[in-house]
Amino acid sequence: LLDYRRPEVQSLAELFGGPGAGDAVEWRMPENHHEDSPFHLVRLPGDERLAAQIANRSLLVKGIFELWGQGATYDELEKAIREYPDERKLPYLTPESSFKIVVDSFGKVISFEEQNEIIKGFTYIPFE
């Protein structure tokens, strides 16, 4: 149901964000994407509440996440995450916050061992 993802998200944005919110949703495909890829980059109007409402109500969206960085290599990714504004990261880096790192892919199988190595590489993010 790939063709229905965008209309559903835009309709839910309109429902929860008010008139014009659906038209304000900005879509961008990740670099080197495949047309059937389940991953999309979306900028939603408003704040995190709208994203949570859309994720809770949607049938086709499995999750909405805040993107802290991206890169073609792990070094580029680390640089992007380090440059991401601290005021956006700090609420998630407190002892009261829980976190989980999930390695997901499309078109490639990543073994459990490889996933663990990738996760261990994120030690530069000071999660408590």
Secondary structure per residue as TSV (DSSP state, phi and psi in degrees):
chain	resnum	aa	ss	phi	psi
A	1	L	-	360.0	36.3
A	2	L	G	-60.6	-33.0
A	3	D	G	-69.6	-13.8
A	4	Y	G	-100.9	-5.1
A	5	R	H	-60.8	-52.8
A	6	R	H	-60.9	-50.8
A	7	P	H	-58.5	-37.6
A	8	E	H	-65.2	-47.2
A	9	V	H	-63.2	-43.0
A	10	Q	H	-65.5	-38.9
A	11	S	H	-65.3	-42.0
A	12	L	H	-68.3	-35.7
A	13	A	H	-61.9	-40.6
A	14	E	H	-65.2	-42.5
A	15	L	H	-62.5	-48.4
A	16	F	H	-91.5	-26.1
A	17	G	H	-99.2	-9.5
A	18	G	-	95.5	175.8
A	19	P	T	-55.6	132.2
A	20	G	T	89.0	-13.6
A	21	A	T	-65.6	-34.2
A	22	G	T	-65.3	-37.9
A	23	D	T	-73.2	-20.3
A	24	A	T	-84.5	-6.1
A	25	V	-	-70.3	124.9
A	26	E	E	-104.2	130.5
A	27	W	E	-112.3	139.2
A	28	R	E	-146.1	136.1
A	29	M	-	-85.1	143.6
A	30	P	-	-62.5	156.9
A	31	E	T	-60.1	144.4
A	32	N	T	54.5	36.3
A	33	H	-	-76.8	157.7
A	34	H	-	-101.5	143.5
A	35	E	T	-60.2	-24.0
A	36	D	T	-94.7	5.7
A	37	S	-	-59.6	138.3
A	38	P	S	-79.3	-7.9
A	39	F	-	-94.1	131.4
A	40	H	-	-134.7	147.8
A	41	L	E	-99.1	126.5
A	42	V	E	-133.0	133.9
A	43	R	E	-108.2	118.4
A	44	L	-	-99.2	146.4
A	45	P	S	-70.5	154.4
A	46	G	S	84.9	-148.9
A	47	D	-	-118.3	-166.0
A	48	E	H	-63.3	-24.5
A	49	R	H	-60.3	-40.8
A	50	L	H	-63.8	-42.8
A	51	A	H	-60.8	-42.5
A	52	A	H	-65.4	-40.7
A	53	Q	H	-64.6	-42.0
A	54	I	H	-64.9	-46.5
A	55	A	H	-62.2	-37.2
A	56	N	H	-72.1	-31.7
A	57	R	H	-95.6	-22.4
A	58	S	-	-70.3	144.9
A	59	L	S	-92.9	-27.6
A	60	L	S	-100.6	-18.6
A	61	V	-	-90.8	124.1
A	62	K	-	-87.0	-20.7
A	63	G	-	-179.1	153.6
A	64	I	-	-124.5	127.6
A	65	F	-	-128.4	149.1
A	66	E	-	-82.2	124.4
A	67	L	-	-87.0	116.3
A	68	W	-	-89.2	-19.5
A	69	G	-	175.7	164.1
A	70	Q	-	-152.9	160.5
A	71	G	-	-173.3	159.9
A	72	A	S	-77.4	-19.2
A	73	T	S	-130.4	165.4
A	74	Y	H	-66.6	-31.4
A	75	D	H	-65.1	-41.9
A	76	E	H	-64.9	-39.2
A	77	L	H	-63.5	-46.1
A	78	E	H	-59.7	-43.6
A	79	K	H	-61.0	-44.1
A	80	A	H	-64.4	-41.8
A	81	I	H	-67.2	-41.0
A	82	R	H	-63.8	-31.5
A	83	E	H	-84.0	-12.2
A	84	Y	S	-64.1	138.3
A	85	P	-	-56.4	129.5
A	86	D	H	-58.7	-35.9
A	87	E	H	-64.0	-22.9
A	88	R	H	-83.1	-31.0
A	89	K	H	-85.3	-35.5
A	90	L	G	-55.0	-39.0
A	91	P	G	-59.8	-21.0
A	92	Y	G	-98.2	0.2
A	93	L	S	-109.9	15.9
A	94	T	S	-90.5	159.3
A	95	P	T	-62.5	-23.6
A	96	E	T	-77.2	-17.4
A	97	S	-	-87.8	140.9
A	98	S	-	-103.2	158.7
A	99	F	-	-148.2	160.9
A	100	K	-	-150.2	132.2
A	101	I	-	-103.5	124.0
A	102	V	-	-119.2	129.8
A	103	V	-	-97.2	118.0
A	104	D	-	-126.1	151.7
A	105	S	-	-147.3	165.8
A	106	F	S	-132.9	125.3
A	107	G	S	81.6	8.8
A	108	K	S	-152.8	137.3
A	109	V	-	-93.7	129.7
A	110	I	-	-112.9	120.9
A	111	S	-	-65.6	160.7
A	112	F	H	-58.3	-40.2
A	113	E	H	-64.3	-43.5
A	114	E	H	-63.7	-39.7
A	115	Q	H	-61.3	-43.4
A	116	N	H	-61.6	-41.3
A	117	E	H	-63.9	-40.6
A	118	I	H	-62.8	-46.8
A	119	I	H	-62.4	-41.3
A	120	K	H	-62.6	-24.8
A	121	G	T	-73.3	-8.4
A	122	F	T	-94.4	22.6
A	123	T	T	-65.6	-15.0
A	124	Y	T	-73.6	-11.2
A	125	I	S	-89.9	117.5
A	126	P	-	-80.5	60.2
A	127	F	-	-66.4	143.5
A	128	E	-	-106.8	360.0
